């Protein structure tokens, strides 16, 4: 490729391709990062590209070379058209399980889905949805990351949920690469921080125990389920290098509110400024 004629032919072909189309072609090359495909509509160069995670639902268990070989005939769905780069990005996984693909693409943010907790892993929770297809690889199509389990801090997910429990979650987005509906359990519950912040103002004095020491400061629980951060520079009137020089976990402290960040749900506190008022 590279001639004016070739470039014009490629541009003409790309103009006919749309996201959602199903295209067929022949595998030209297979690498660890995926496969390139000579598409039936344009055989001058392998402009079709299937990423490693889009090769097949089996991609989670097998390498690219174990799924496709050069010369194989494939069908795949167009997931993006890179006109500038002259590439058509494809997903073979989409055509392997059209029912799951269609289910995911029909989901909308904020939609409520119910299901049963099917697996609890260190990286998140799988949910077997009541109204949805089975996943070809994972225990469930629904998936909840740890931060989306609860508004409250927890050490182990078993503090929030248990295997076999039936739950209702809110859809955040869908992930067609993993074939997952990303869900939030905490979104179905009132946000305690928003309620707390309505009755609190900058300059207000609060009390509570130190719950955690970190290199940059200390966290203090100022209400049920609500923690604020005292930055290292706000812990003491004298310069310190680590928070344990002035406070310990479990110690009751008096602080003053210095900032309330509603969008990021952050509460900034100062022990130094409170001490200066005494």
NORZIFEN-V264667 format. One record per residue. N is the residue number from 0. RES is the residue in one letter. OMEGA is omega in whole degrees, -180 to 180 (NA if undefined). Layout:
N,RES,OMEGA
N,RES,OMEGA
This chain:
0,X,178
1,X,178
2,X,179
3,X,-179
4,X,179
5,X,-180
6,X,178
7,X,179
8,X,178
9,X,180
10,X,179
11,X,179
12,X,-178
13,X,-179
14,X,-179
15,X,-175
16,X,-180
17,X,175
18,X,-178
19,X,176
20,X,172
21,X,-179
22,X,178
23,X,179
24,X,-178
25,X,-179
26,X,-179
27,X,-178
28,X,178
29,X,178
30,X,178
31,X,-178
32,X,178
33,X,-178
34,X,172
35,X,-172
36,X,169
37,X,-176
38,X,-176
39,X,-178
40,X,-179
41,X,-173
42,X,-180
43,X,-179
44,X,180
45,X,-177
46,X,175
47,X,-178
48,X,176
49,X,179
50,X,-175
51,X,-179
52,X,179
53,X,-179
54,X,-175
55,X,171
56,X,178
57,X,-179
58,X,-179
59,X,-176
60,X,-176
61,X,178
62,X,-179
63,X,-179
64,X,179
65,X,-178
66,X,-178
67,X,175
68,X,176
69,X,-178
70,X,178
71,X,172
72,X,-179
73,X,169
74,X,-178
75,X,179
76,X,178
77,X,178
78,X,176
79,X,177
80,X,180
81,X,-176
82,X,-179
83,X,-180
84,X,-180
85,X,-179
86,X,172
87,X,-179
88,X,-171
89,X,173
90,X,175
91,X,179
92,X,-177
93,X,-178
94,X,176
95,X,-178
96,X,-176
97,X,-180
98,X,179
99,X,-180
100,X,-179
101,X,179
102,X,-178
103,X,-177
104,X,179
105,X,-179
106,X,178
107,X,178
108,X,-180
109,X,178
110,X,179
111,X,177
112,X,178
113,X,179
114,X,-177
115,X,178
116,X,-174
117,X,180
118,X,177
119,X,-179
120,X,-180
121,X,-177
122,X,179
123,X,-173
124,X,175
125,X,-179
126,X,175
127,X,-172
128,X,178
129,X,-176
130,X,-179
131,X,-179
132,X,174
133,X,176
134,X,-178
135,X,-177
136,X,-173
137,X,180
138,X,-180
139,X,178
140,X,178
141,X,180
142,X,180
143,X,174
144,X,-176
145,X,-180
146,X,-178
147,X,179
148,X,-173
149,X,173
150,X,-176
151,X,174
152,X,177
153,X,-179
154,X,-177
155,X,-179
156,X,178
157,X,175
158,X,-175
159,X,-176
160,X,177
161,X,178
162,X,178
163,X,-180
164,X,178
165,X,-175
166,X,174
167,X,-177
168,X,177
169,X,180
170,X,173
171,X,179
172,X,174
173,X,-178
174,X,-178
175,X,177
176,X,179
177,X,-178
178,X,-174
179,X,167
180,X,-180
181,X,-172
182,X,175
183,X,174
184,X,-176
185,X,-179
186,X,179
187,X,-177
188,X,178
189,X,178
190,X,-177
191,X,-179
192,X,-180
193,X,178
194,X,180
195,X,-175
196,X,180
197,X,-176
198,X,-177
199,X,179
200,X,176
201,X,-178
202,X,-179
203,X,180
204,X,-179
205,X,179
206,X,176
207,X,-179
208,X,173
209,X,-176
210,X,-177
211,X,174
212,X,178
213,X,-178
214,X,-176
215,X,178
216,X,-178
217,X,176
218,X,-178
219,X,176
220,X,-176
221,X,176
222,X,-179
223,X,180
224,X,-177
225,X,177
226,X,176
227,X,-178
228,X,168
229,X,179
230,X,-178
231,X,-178
232,X,-178
233,X,-178
234,X,-173
235,X,176
236,X,177
237,X,179
238,X,176
239,X,-179
240,X,179
241,X,-177
242,X,-178
243,X,175
244,X,-177
245,X,180
246,X,178
247,X,177
248,X,-179
249,X,-180
250,X,177
251,X,-179
252,X,174
253,X,-174
254,X,176
255,X,-179
256,X,-180
257,X,178
258,X,177
259,X,-178
260,X,-177
261,X,-178
262,X,-178
263,X,177
264,X,-178
265,X,179
266,X,180
267,X,-177
268,X,176
269,X,172
270,X,-179
271,X,-178
272,X,176
273,X,-180
274,X,-179
275,X,-179
276,X,-176
277,X,NA
